[in-house]
């Protein structure tokens, strides 16, 4: 019987993980602009690629000083202000 699982987006079969495949699955850096703030949430738009969708993010996850028009960098599951 074959046992499989997913670890960091890499398939693990019978407890073995292909390390080379894991190294190719790196975290990406994304860039956003704050387009609106509504109470405890902010709508972010990707500015590094052409995408019409907005991402709704709790303000508790964002830097306290954000305003409409602020530019943010998302990397390693954290948002930070761009200068």
Number of C-alpha atoms within 10 A of each C-alpha: 4 6 8 12 14 10 10 10 11 16 16 15 13 11 10 10 15 11 9 8 12 14 10 9 11 11 10 9 12 15 19 23 23 21 16 17 17 10 8 9 16 24 19 23 22 19 14 12 10 8 9 9 10 16 15 15 15 14 16 10 13 17 13 10 7 17 14 13 12 16 21 24 18 16 13 11 9 12 17 16 17 12 7
